Amino acid sequence: MSPKKKTKKITKKKQDRFAGDNDLEAKYRRSVLDVAILQDHIAVQCESVRTVQSDRIDLRRRVRDMEQKLQHERQDHRDVNSNISRQYKTMQTELTDKTKRLEKEVSQLNEELALCQEELRKEKGEREKMEQEKDATIAELQRKLDNMETDYEKILHDTLDSLTSQLSVARQRWEDTSTTFHQNSQGLLSEFGLNALDI
């Protein structure tokens, strides 16, 4: 009779131990799932950072292209000014040669010259306005780029801080669980008359 009772008692202890193992295994699975979720979250954040960096490179390229375009337009403006100045000097030379014979034509040419100068003045004003607008656009794009960099750096730091705190909490839970499991194991071993250090 007494051996039967002992067998039932051992079976019940084994079942309790298996239930404890199942709980530990469930906790382990939950922890693995938490880690996988955090890794997915980090992957999403990293992808966001890569997208921002790509956008930043694209914006810098666009700014560089606009600067090159502005440089070309300035060169064209200088060429136009140089060409008009050259034409004007040629015209003055020709007018000097023809002054005595062509006084009426000189008057006409002076009127045309005044019109050219007015057009040149308008063109200069339009060019300056375009340059100011382009400079304002470039400054706005640079400001937006700087704001985006600051925002995404803040997001990245916040995410890393959150991840660190979550990992710290998970580590503390694992340490608590392992300590409890270790104490339970030692208790079971001591019930069987075994010393954990001997094993």
LUMKEKOL-558786 format. One record per atom (N, C-alpha, C): residue in three letters; x, y, z. Coordinates in steps of 0.05 Angstrom, whole numbers, plus 32768, in hexadecimal, padded with zeros to 4 digits. Layout:
% LUMKEKOL-558786
alaXYZ ...
***
This chain:
% LUMKEKOL-558786
met80107FE88000 met800080008000 met801180198000 ser802480198011 ser803580318013 ser804480377FF8 pro804D80247FE8 pro805A802B7FCF pro804680387FBC lys802C80307FBC lys8019803D7FAA lys8016805A7FB0 lys801380607FCA lys8010807C7FD2 lys8028808D7FC9 lys804080817FCC lys805880907FC4 lys805880967FA6 thr804F80827F96 thr804E80867F79 thr803B809C7F72 lys8023809D7F7F lys801080B37F79 lys801C80CE7F80 lys802A80CF7F97 lys803680E87F9F lys804B80F27F8B ile805B80DF7F81 ile807080E67F6E ile806380EF7F54 thr804E80E17F4B thr804080E97F32 thr803581057F34 lys8029810B7F4C lys801E81267F50 lys8034813B7F4F lys804B81357F5A lys806181487F5A lys806B814C7F3D lys806C81367F2E lys807581387F12 lys806181497F02 gln804881457F07 gln803481567EF9 gln803781737EFF asp803C81797F19 asp804181957F21 asp805981A07F13 arg806E818F7F12 arg808781987F05 arg8082819D7EE7 phe8073818B7EDA phe806C818F7EBD phe805C81A87EB9 ala804981AD7ECC ala803981C57ECA ala804B81DE7ECC gly805E81DD7EDF gly807181F37EE2 gly808281F77EC8 asp808A81E07EBC asp809A81E17EA3 asp808981ED7E8D asn806F81E67E8C asn805D81F17E77 asn805A820F7E7B asp805782187E94 asp805582357E9A asp806E82437E91 leu808582377E97 leu809F82437E90 leu80A182447E72 glu8099822E7E65 glu809A822E7E47 glu808882427E3B ala807082467E47 ala805D825A7E3D ala806982767E41 lys8076827B7E58 lys808282957E5D lys809982997E49 tyr80A882847E44 tyr80BE82867E30 tyr80B3828D7E15 arg809D82807E0D arg809182867DF2 arg808782A37DF1 arg807B82AC7E07 arg807282C87E08 arg808A82DB7E05 ser809F82D47E13 ser80B782E67E12 ser80C282E67DF6 val80C382CE7DE9 val80CD82CD7DCD val80BB82DD7DBB leu80A182DB7DBF leu808E82EB7DAF leu809283097DB4 asp809683117DCE asp809C832D7DD4 asp80B583377DC6 val80CA83267DC7 val80E3832E7DB9 val80DF83317D9C ala80CF831E7D8F ala80CA83207D73 ala80BB83397D6C ile80A783407D7D ile809783597D78 ile80AA83717D7A leu80BB83717D8E leu80CD83887D91 leu80E1838A7D79 gln80E983727D6F gln80FB83727D58 gln80ED837D7D3F asp80D383757D3C asp80C3837F7D25 asp80C0839E7D28 his80BC83A77D41 his80B983C47D45 his80D283D37D3E ile80E983C77D46 ile810383D37D3F ile810783D37D21 ala80FF83BD7D14 ala810283BC7CF7 ala80F283D17CE9 val80D983D67CF3 val80C883EB7CE8 val80D584067CEC gln80E0840B7D04 gln80ED84257D0A gln810584297CF8 cys811584137CF5 cys812D84147CE3 cys8125841B7CC7 glu8110840E7CBD glu810684147CA2 glu80FD84317CA0 ser80F0843B7CB5 ser80E884587CB5 ser8101846A7CB3 val811584637CC3 val812E84737CC2 val813B84727CA7 arg813B84597C9A arg814684577C7F arg813684687C6C thr811C84687C6E thr810B84787C5C thr811184967C60 val8114849E7C79 val811B84BA7C7E val813684C17C73 gln814984AF7C76 gln816484B57C6B gln816384B67C4D ser815384A47C40 ser815084A57C23 ser814384BF7C1B asp812E84C87C2A asp812184E27C23 asp813484F97C27 arg814484F77C3C arg8158850C7C41 arg816C850E7C2A ile817684F77C20 ile818984F67C0A ile817B85027BF1 asp816284FA7BEC asp815385047BD5 asp815085227BD7 leu8149852C7BEF leu814685497BF2 leu816085587BEE arg8176854C7BF8 arg819085597BF3 arg819785597BD6 arg819085437BC8 arg819585427BAB arg818585577B9D arg816B855A7BA5 arg815B856F7B98 arg8165858B7B9E val816F858F7BB6 val817A85A97BBD val819385AE7BAC arg81A3859A7BA9 arg81BC859C7B99 arg81B485A27B7B asp81A085947B71 asp819785997B56 asp818D85B57B52 met817D85BF7B66 met817385DA7B65 met818A85EE7B66 glu819E85E97B76 glu81B585FB7B77 glu81C485FB7B5C gln81C785E47B50 gln81D485E37B36 gln81C385F27B21 lys81A985EE7B22 lys819785FC7B0F lys8199861A7B13 leu819A86237B2C leu819D863F7B33 leu81B786497B28 gln81CC86397B2B gln81E786417B21 gln81E686457B03 his81D986317AF5 his81D786337AD8 his81C7864C7AD0 glu81B286527ADE glu81A2866A7AD8 glu81B286837ADD arg81C286837AF2 arg81D3869A7AF7 arg81E7869E7AE0 gln81F286877AD7 gln820586897AC1 gln81F786937AA8 asp81DE86897AA3 asp81CF86937A8C asp81C986B17A8E his81C386B97AA7 his81BE86D57AAC his81D786E67AA5 arg81EE86DC7AAF arg820786EA7AA9 arg820C86EB7A8B asp820686D47A7D asp820B86D37A60 asp81F886E77A52 val81DF86E87A5B val81CC86FB7A4F val81D587187A53 asn81DE871E7A6C asn81E887397A72 asn820087407A61 ser8212872C7A5F ser822B87307A4F ser822487357A32 asn821187257A28 asn820987277A0C asn81FB87427A06 ile81E9874A7A19 ile81DB87647A15 ile81EF877B7A17 ser820287787A2A ser8217878D7A2C ser8228878F7A13 arg822E87787A08 arg823E877779EF arg822F878479D8 gln8215877C79D6 gln8204878879C1 gln820287A679C4 tyr81FF87AE79DE tyr81FC87CB79E3 tyr821587DA79DB lys822C87CF79E1 lys824587DC79D9 lys824987DE79BB thr824187C879AE thr824287C77991 thr823087DC7985 met821887DE7990 met820487F17987 met820F880E798B gln821B881379A2 gln8226882D79A7 gln823B88347993 thr824C8821798D thr826288267979 thr8256882D795E glu8242881C7956 glu82358821793C glu8227883C793C leu821A88437952 leu820C885D7953 leu822088747952 thr82378870795E thr824B8886795D thr8254888B7940 asp825888757931 asp826088777915 asp824B88847904 lys8231887F790B lys821C888878F9 lys820E88A17903 thr821888AE7918 thr820A88C47925 thr820388DB7912 lys821688E37901 lys821188FA78F0 lys81FC88F578DB arg81FD88DD78D0 arg81EB88D778BA arg81D088CD78C4 leu81CF88C178DB leu81B688B478E4 leu81AC88BE78FF glu81A788D87901 glu819D88E2791B glu818288D87922 lys817188D5790E lys815688CA7913 lys815888AD791C glu8169889E790F glu816C88827917 glu8177887F7934 val81898892793A val819488927955 val817E8895796A ser816C88A77965 ser815688AC7977 ser81458892797B gln814088867964 gln8131886C7965 gln814088577974 leu81598855796F leu81698840797D leu816B8846799B asn816C885F79A3 asn816C886679BF asn8152885D79CD glu813C886079BF glu8122885679CA glu8123883779CD glu812D882A79B8 glu8130880C79BA glu8142880479D1 leu8157881479D4 leu816A880E79EA leu815C88117A05 ala814C88257A08 ala813D88297A21 ala812B88127A26 leu811E88087A11 leu810D87F17A14 leu811D87D87A1D cys813487D57A10 cys814587BE7A18 cys814E87C07A35 gln815587D87A3D gln815D87DC7A59 gln814687D67A6C glu812E87DE7A64 glu811687D97A75 glu811187BB7A77 glu811487AD7A61 glu811187907A61 glu812687837A72 leu813F878D7A6F leu815587837A7F leu814F87877A9D arg8145879E7AA4 arg813E87A47AC0 arg812987917ACA lys8114878D7AB9 lys80FE877A7AC1 lys8109875E7AC4 glu811A87577AB1 glu8125873C7AB2 glu813787387ACB lys8146874C7AD2 lys8156874B7AEA lys814487487B03 gly812F87587B03 gly811C87567B1A gly8110873A7B1C glu8108872F7B05 glu80FC87147B05 glu811086FF7B0D arg812987027B04 arg813F86F07B0C arg814386F17B2A glu814487097B34 glu8149870C7B51 glu813287007B61 lys811987047B57 lys810286F97B65 lys810486DA7B64 met810B86CF7B4C met810D86B17B4A met812386A77B5D glu813986B57B5E glu814F86AD7B70 glu814686AD7B8D gln813786C37B95 gln812E86C47BB0 gln811A86AD7BB6 glu810886A77BA3 glu80F686917BA7 glu810586767BAA lys811986737B98 lys8128865A7B9A lys813786587BB4 asp8143866E7BBC asp8152866E7BD6 asp813F86687BED ala812686737BEC ala8113866E7C01 ala810A86507C00 thr810786457BE8 thr80FF86297BE6 thr811586177BF1 ile812E861D7BEA ile8145860D7BF4 ile8146860F7C12 ala814386277C1D ala8144862A7C3A ala812D861A7C48 glu8115861B7C3B glu80FE860C7C47 glu810385EE7C46 leu810E85E57C2F leu811485C87C2D leu812985C07C42 gln813D85D17C46 gln815285CB7C59 gln814685CA7C75 arg813485DD7C7B arg812785DE7C96 arg811785C47C9A lys810785BD7C85 lys80F885A47C88 lys8109858C7C8C leu8120858B7C7D leu813285757C7F leu813E85747C9C asp8145858B7CA7 asp8150858B7CC2 asp813B85837CD6 asn8122858C7CD3 asn810C85847CE5 asn810885667CE3 met8108855B7CCB met8103853E7CC8 met811A852E7CD5 glu813385377CD2 glu814985297CDF glu814585297CFD thr813E85417D08 thr813A85437D26 thr812485317D2F asp810D85317D20 asp80F685217D28 asp80FD85037D28 tyr810A84FA7D13 tyr811084DD7D11 tyr812684D57D24 glu813884E77D2B glu814C84E07D40 glu813D84DC7D5B lys812A84EE7D60 lys811B84EC7D79 lys810B84D27D7A ile80FE84CB7D63 ile80EF84B17D62 ile8101849A7D67 leu8119849A7D5A leu812C84847D5D leu813584817D7A his813B84987D87 his814584977DA3 his812E848E7DB5 asp811684977DB1 asp80FF848E7DC1 asp80FA84707DBE thr80FC84677DA6 thr80F8844A7DA1 thr810E84397DAE leu812784427DAC leu813C84337DB8 leu813A84347DD7 asp8132844B7DE2 asp812E844C7DFF asp811784397E08 ser810184397DF9 ser80EB84277DFF ser80F3840A7DFD leu810384037DE9 leu810C83E87DE5 leu811E83E07DFC thr813083F27E05 thr814283EC7E1B thr813283E77E34 ser811E83F77E3A ser810F83F37E52 ser80FF83D97E51 gln80F483D37E3A gln80E583BA7E37 gln80F783A17E3A leu810F83A37E2F leu8122838D7E32 leu812A838A7E4F ser812D83A07E5D ser8135839F7E79 ser811F83927E89 val810583997E84 val80EF838C7E92 val80EE836E7E8C ala80F183677E72 ala80F1834B7E6B ala8108833C7E79 arg811F83487E7A arg8136833B7E87 arg813083377EA5 gln8124834B7EB2 gln811D83487ECE gln810983327ED2 arg80F583307EC0 arg80E2831A7EC3 arg80EF82FE7EC0 trp810282FD7EAC trp811082E37EA9 trp812182DC7EC1 glu812E82F07ECC glu813E82EB7EE4 glu812C82E27EFC asp811582EF7EFF asp810382E77F14 asp80F882CB7F0F thr80F182C57EF6 thr80E782AA7EF0 thr80FC82957EF4 ser8115829B7EEB ser812A82877EEE ser813082827F0B thr812F82987F1B thr813582957F38 thr811F82837F45 thr810682887F3E thr80F082787F49 thr80F3825B7F40 phe80F982577F26 phe80FC823C7F1C phe8113822D7F2A his8129823C7F2E his814082307F3B his813982287F58 gln812B823A7F66 gln812382347F82 gln8110821C7F83 asn80FD821B7F70 asn80EB82047F6F asn80FA81EA7F6A ser810D81EC7F57 ser811D81D47F50 ser812C81CA7F69 gln813881DD7F77 gln814781D57F8F gln813581C97FA4 gly811C81D47FA6 gly810981C97FB9 gly810181AD7FB2 leu80FD81A87F98 leu80F6818D7F8F leu810D81797F94 leu812581827F8E leu813C81717F92 leu8140816B7FB0 ser813B817F7FC0 ser813F817A7FDD ser812981687FE8 glu811181697FDB glu80FC81567FE4 glu810381397FDD phe811281367FC8 phe811B811B7FC0 phe813681147FCF gly813F81267FDF gly815781207FEE gly817181257FDE leu816F81357FC9 leu8186813A7FB8 leu819081577FBD asn81AA815A7FBB asn81B681747FBE asn81BC817F7FA2 ala81B381987F9C ala81B781A47F82 ala81D481A77F7B leu81E581AC7F8F leu820281AF7F89 leu820F81957F82 asp8204817E7F8B asp821081647F84 asp8209815D7F67 ile81F481687F5D ile81EC81617F41 ile81F981747F2F 
***
